[in-house]
Amino acid sequence: MNSTKLTLEQQFKLKILEIHIQNLNQQQAQKLLLKFVQLGMMKDNIISNYIQTQSIEP
């Protein structure tokens, strides 16, 4: 599977999120966007930490 393509389940979740976002006001949408960016940064940190711990050989 191509890692840059979304699975059918991910596409479905994205569509649900899109519908939900349409009902938000600007302030709510901005807050949600910041939360997604924060989660993305946390995910990057987890992956980076994992890579660092895997590359350390005893």
Backbone as XML, in Angstrom:
<?xml version="1.0"?>
<chain id="A" units="angstrom">
  <residue number="1" name="MET">
    <atom name="N" x="0.838" y="-1.192" z="0.000"/>
    <atom name="CA" x="0.000" y="0.000" z="0.000"/>
    <atom name="C" x="0.877" y="1.248" z="0.000"/>
  </residue>
  <residue number="2" name="ASN">
    <atom name="N" x="0.477" y="2.240" z="-0.764"/>
    <atom name="CA" x="1.192" y="3.498" z="-0.830"/>
    <atom name="C" x="0.939" y="4.282" z="0.457"/>
  </residue>
  <residue number="3" name="SER">
    <atom name="N" x="1.997" y="4.664" z="1.167"/>
    <atom name="CA" x="1.844" y="5.325" z="2.468"/>
    <atom name="C" x="1.317" y="6.754" z="2.358"/>
  </residue>
  <residue number="4" name="THR">
    <atom name="N" x="1.290" y="7.315" z="1.158"/>
    <atom name="CA" x="0.776" y="8.674" z="1.006"/>
    <atom name="C" x="-0.709" y="8.701" z="0.652"/>
  </residue>
  <residue number="5" name="LYS">
    <atom name="N" x="-1.282" y="7.555" z="0.373"/>
    <atom name="CA" x="-2.701" y="7.487" z="0.038"/>
    <atom name="C" x="-3.498" y="7.109" z="1.281"/>
  </residue>
  <residue number="6" name="LEU">
    <atom name="N" x="-4.698" y="7.668" z="1.374"/>
    <atom name="CA" x="-5.562" y="7.357" z="2.507"/>
    <atom name="C" x="-6.319" y="6.062" z="2.253"/>
  </residue>
  <residue number="7" name="THR">
    <atom name="N" x="-6.509" y="5.312" z="3.331"/>
    <atom name="CA" x="-7.324" y="4.111" z="3.223"/>
    <atom name="C" x="-8.789" y="4.538" z="3.096"/>
  </residue>
  <residue number="8" name="LEU">
    <atom name="N" x="-9.635" y="3.601" z="2.753"/>
    <atom name="CA" x="-11.062" y="3.887" z="2.648"/>
    <atom name="C" x="-11.616" y="4.353" z="3.995"/>
  </residue>
  <residue number="9" name="GLU">
    <atom name="N" x="-11.163" y="3.731" z="5.064"/>
    <atom name="CA" x="-11.607" y="4.130" z="6.408"/>
    <atom name="C" x="-11.167" y="5.560" z="6.730"/>
  </residue>
  <residue number="10" name="GLN">
    <atom name="N" x="-9.942" y="5.914" z="6.365"/>
    <atom name="CA" x="-9.443" y="7.268" z="6.608"/>
    <atom name="C" x="-10.219" y="8.288" z="5.781"/>
  </residue>
  <residue number="11" name="GLN">
    <atom name="N" x="-10.536" y="7.941" z="4.543"/>
    <atom name="CA" x="-11.332" y="8.838" z="3.699"/>
    <atom name="C" x="-12.701" y="9.078" z="4.318"/>
  </residue>
  <residue number="12" name="PHE">
    <atom name="N" x="-13.296" y="8.035" z="4.866"/>
    <atom name="CA" x="-14.601" y="8.145" z="5.513"/>
    <atom name="C" x="-14.521" y="9.063" z="6.734"/>
  </residue>
  <residue number="13" name="LYS">
    <atom name="N" x="-13.511" y="8.863" z="7.574"/>
    <atom name="CA" x="-13.321" y="9.703" z="8.756"/>
    <atom name="C" x="-13.089" y="11.159" z="8.363"/>
  </residue>
  <residue number="14" name="LEU">
    <atom name="N" x="-12.343" y="11.370" z="7.295"/>
    <atom name="CA" x="-12.071" y="12.723" z="6.815"/>
    <atom name="C" x="-13.359" y="13.408" z="6.358"/>
  </residue>
  <residue number="15" name="LYS">
    <atom name="N" x="-14.217" y="12.662" z="5.680"/>
    <atom name="CA" x="-15.491" y="13.216" z="5.214"/>
    <atom name="C" x="-16.383" y="13.595" z="6.397"/>
  </residue>
  <residue number="16" name="ILE">
    <atom name="N" x="-16.414" y="12.751" z="7.421"/>
    <atom name="CA" x="-17.193" y="13.056" z="8.629"/>
    <atom name="C" x="-16.656" y="14.323" z="9.289"/>
  </residue>
  <residue number="17" name="LEU">
    <atom name="N" x="-15.336" y="14.439" z="9.377"/>
    <atom name="CA" x="-14.719" y="15.625" z="9.960"/>
    <atom name="C" x="-15.049" y="16.865" z="9.139"/>
  </residue>
  <residue number="18" name="GLU">
    <atom name="N" x="-15.016" y="16.749" z="7.821"/>
    <atom name="CA" x="-15.350" y="17.862" z="6.940"/>
    <atom name="C" x="-16.772" y="18.364" z="7.210"/>
  </residue>
  <residue number="19" name="ILE">
    <atom name="N" x="-17.703" y="17.442" z="7.352"/>
    <atom name="CA" x="-19.094" y="17.810" z="7.639"/>
    <atom name="C" x="-19.189" y="18.494" z="8.994"/>
  </residue>
  <residue number="20" name="HIS">
    <atom name="N" x="-18.486" y="17.960" z="9.979"/>
    <atom name="CA" x="-18.489" y="18.543" z="11.332"/>
    <atom name="C" x="-17.927" y="19.968" z="11.314"/>
  </residue>
  <residue number="21" name="ILE">
    <atom name="N" x="-16.834" y="20.170" z="10.595"/>
    <atom name="CA" x="-16.172" y="21.473" z="10.555"/>
    <atom name="C" x="-17.067" y="22.534" z="9.924"/>
  </residue>
  <residue number="22" name="GLN">
    <atom name="N" x="-17.879" y="22.139" z="8.968"/>
    <atom name="CA" x="-18.771" y="23.103" z="8.311"/>
    <atom name="C" x="-19.738" y="23.740" z="9.296"/>
  </residue>
  <residue number="23" name="ASN">
    <atom name="N" x="-20.003" y="23.074" z="10.420"/>
    <atom name="CA" x="-20.938" y="23.594" z="11.417"/>
    <atom name="C" x="-20.256" y="24.416" z="12.505"/>
  </residue>
  <residue number="24" name="LEU">
    <atom name="N" x="-18.958" y="24.615" z="12.402"/>
    <atom name="CA" x="-18.226" y="25.384" z="13.408"/>
    <atom name="C" x="-18.143" y="26.852" z="13.016"/>
  </residue>
  <residue number="25" name="ASN">
    <atom name="N" x="-18.084" y="27.714" z="14.034"/>
    <atom name="CA" x="-17.816" y="29.120" z="13.732"/>
    <atom name="C" x="-16.303" y="29.302" z="13.590"/>
  </residue>
  <residue number="26" name="GLN">
    <atom name="N" x="-15.863" y="30.498" z="13.227"/>
    <atom name="CA" x="-14.444" y="30.730" z="12.942"/>
    <atom name="C" x="-13.564" y="30.454" z="14.157"/>
  </residue>
  <residue number="27" name="GLN">
    <atom name="N" x="-13.992" y="30.893" z="15.331"/>
    <atom name="CA" x="-13.189" y="30.690" z="16.537"/>
    <atom name="C" x="-13.054" y="29.196" z="16.866"/>
  </residue>
  <residue number="28" name="GLN">
    <atom name="N" x="-14.139" y="28.463" z="16.734"/>
    <atom name="CA" x="-14.091" y="27.022" z="16.994"/>
    <atom name="C" x="-13.178" y="26.309" z="15.985"/>
  </residue>
  <residue number="29" name="ALA">
    <atom name="N" x="-13.268" y="26.731" z="14.723"/>
    <atom name="CA" x="-12.443" y="26.115" z="13.674"/>
    <atom name="C" x="-10.962" y="26.406" z="13.916"/>
  </residue>
  <residue number="30" name="GLN">
    <atom name="N" x="-10.647" y="27.631" z="14.339"/>
    <atom name="CA" x="-9.258" y="27.976" z="14.618"/>
    <atom name="C" x="-8.716" y="27.162" z="15.790"/>
  </residue>
  <residue number="31" name="LYS">
    <atom name="N" x="-9.542" y="26.981" z="16.817"/>
    <atom name="CA" x="-9.139" y="26.185" z="17.968"/>
    <atom name="C" x="-8.885" y="24.732" z="17.568"/>
  </residue>
  <residue number="32" name="LEU">
    <atom name="N" x="-9.754" y="24.204" z="16.736"/>
    <atom name="CA" x="-9.603" y="22.838" z="16.257"/>
    <atom name="C" x="-8.338" y="22.695" z="15.410"/>
  </residue>
  <residue number="33" name="LEU">
    <atom name="N" x="-8.082" y="23.670" z="14.553"/>
    <atom name="CA" x="-6.875" y="23.646" z="13.722"/>
    <atom name="C" x="-5.621" y="23.630" z="14.586"/>
  </residue>
  <residue number="34" name="LEU">
    <atom name="N" x="-5.591" y="24.472" z="15.611"/>
    <atom name="CA" x="-4.431" y="24.497" z="16.504"/>
    <atom name="C" x="-4.247" y="23.156" z="17.212"/>
  </residue>
  <residue number="35" name="LYS">
    <atom name="N" x="-5.347" y="22.529" z="17.589"/>
    <atom name="CA" x="-5.269" y="21.221" z="18.244"/>
    <atom name="C" x="-4.689" y="20.177" z="17.283"/>
  </residue>
  <residue number="36" name="PHE">
    <atom name="N" x="-5.130" y="20.205" z="16.019"/>
    <atom name="CA" x="-4.594" y="19.273" z="15.026"/>
    <atom name="C" x="-3.107" y="19.507" z="14.793"/>
  </residue>
  <residue number="37" name="VAL">
    <atom name="N" x="-2.690" y="20.756" z="14.744"/>
    <atom name="CA" x="-1.265" y="21.064" z="14.558"/>
    <atom name="C" x="-0.472" y="20.554" z="15.763"/>
  </residue>
  <residue number="38" name="GLN">
    <atom name="N" x="-1.010" y="20.770" z="16.965"/>
    <atom name="CA" x="-0.351" y="20.288" z="18.177"/>
    <atom name="C" x="-0.225" y="18.761" z="18.153"/>
  </residue>
  <residue number="39" name="LEU">
    <atom name="N" x="-1.286" y="18.071" z="17.773"/>
    <atom name="CA" x="-1.237" y="16.608" z="17.696"/>
    <atom name="C" x="-0.227" y="16.137" z="16.652"/>
  </residue>
  <residue number="40" name="GLY">
    <atom name="N" x="-0.143" y="16.846" z="15.536"/>
    <atom name="CA" x="0.841" y="16.518" z="14.513"/>
    <atom name="C" x="2.263" y="16.665" z="15.031"/>
  </residue>
  <residue number="41" name="MET">
    <atom name="N" x="2.503" y="17.717" z="15.800"/>
    <atom name="CA" x="3.826" y="17.929" z="16.391"/>
    <atom name="C" x="4.147" y="16.844" z="17.408"/>
  </residue>
  <residue number="42" name="MET">
    <atom name="N" x="3.154" y="16.462" z="18.210"/>
    <atom name="CA" x="3.364" y="15.395" z="19.185"/>
    <atom name="C" x="3.685" y="14.078" z="18.473"/>
  </residue>
  <residue number="43" name="LYS">
    <atom name="N" x="2.982" y="13.811" z="17.381"/>
    <atom name="CA" x="3.241" y="12.593" z="16.599"/>
    <atom name="C" x="4.668" y="12.620" z="16.046"/>
  </residue>
  <residue number="44" name="ASP">
    <atom name="N" x="5.098" y="13.783" z="15.530"/>
    <atom name="CA" x="6.467" y="13.926" z="15.032"/>
    <atom name="C" x="7.480" y="13.629" z="16.133"/>
  </residue>
  <residue number="45" name="ASN">
    <atom name="N" x="7.215" y="14.136" z="17.341"/>
    <atom name="CA" x="8.123" y="13.908" z="18.466"/>
    <atom name="C" x="8.195" y="12.431" z="18.828"/>
  </residue>
  <residue number="46" name="ILE">
    <atom name="N" x="7.051" y="11.751" z="18.816"/>
    <atom name="CA" x="7.018" y="10.323" z="19.130"/>
    <atom name="C" x="7.834" y="9.541" z="18.100"/>
  </residue>
  <residue number="47" name="ILE">
    <atom name="N" x="7.632" y="9.845" z="16.832"/>
    <atom name="CA" x="8.361" y="9.146" z="15.769"/>
    <atom name="C" x="9.858" y="9.431" z="15.873"/>
  </residue>
  <residue number="48" name="SER">
    <atom name="N" x="10.204" y="10.689" z="16.104"/>
    <atom name="CA" x="11.615" y="11.061" z="16.225"/>
    <atom name="C" x="12.259" y="10.344" z="17.412"/>
  </residue>
  <residue number="49" name="ASN">
    <atom name="N" x="11.560" y="10.315" z="18.529"/>
    <atom name="CA" x="12.079" y="9.645" z="19.721"/>
    <atom name="C" x="12.238" y="8.154" z="19.461"/>
  </residue>
  <residue number="50" name="TYR">
    <atom name="N" x="11.294" y="7.547" z="18.793"/>
    <atom name="CA" x="11.364" y="6.122" z="18.469"/>
    <atom name="C" x="12.572" y="5.834" z="17.582"/>
  </residue>
  <residue number="51" name="ILE">
    <atom name="N" x="12.767" y="6.668" z="16.572"/>
    <atom name="CA" x="13.902" y="6.477" z="15.658"/>
    <atom name="C" x="15.222" y="6.605" z="16.414"/>
  </residue>
  <residue number="52" name="GLN">
    <atom name="N" x="15.292" y="7.583" z="17.313"/>
    <atom name="CA" x="16.523" y="7.767" z="18.086"/>
    <atom name="C" x="16.797" y="6.575" z="18.988"/>
  </residue>
  <residue number="53" name="THR">
    <atom name="N" x="15.760" y="6.050" z="19.620"/>
    <atom name="CA" x="15.985" y="4.911" z="20.522"/>
    <atom name="C" x="16.310" y="3.643" z="19.750"/>
  </residue>
  <residue number="54" name="GLN">
    <atom name="N" x="15.807" y="3.518" z="18.524"/>
    <atom name="CA" x="16.096" y="2.326" z="17.718"/>
    <atom name="C" x="17.498" y="2.372" z="17.121"/>
  </residue>
  <residue number="55" name="SER">
    <atom name="N" x="18.034" y="3.568" z="16.931"/>
    <atom name="CA" x="19.354" y="3.672" z="16.309"/>
    <atom name="C" x="20.486" y="3.561" z="17.318"/>
  </residue>
  <residue number="56" name="ILE">
    <atom name="N" x="20.157" y="3.576" z="18.597"/>
    <atom name="CA" x="21.175" y="3.418" z="19.639"/>
    <atom name="C" x="21.415" y="1.929" z="19.834"/>
  </residue>
  <residue number="57" name="GLU">
    <atom name="N" x="22.652" y="1.522" z="19.596"/>
    <atom name="CA" x="22.996" y="0.103" z="19.737"/>
    <atom name="C" x="23.683" y="-0.110" z="21.074"/>
  </residue>
  <residue number="58" name="PRO">
    <atom name="N" x="23.291" y="-1.177" z="21.811"/>
    <atom name="CA" x="23.930" y="-1.440" z="23.124"/>
    <atom name="C" x="25.361" y="-1.914" z="22.991"/>
  </residue>
</chain>
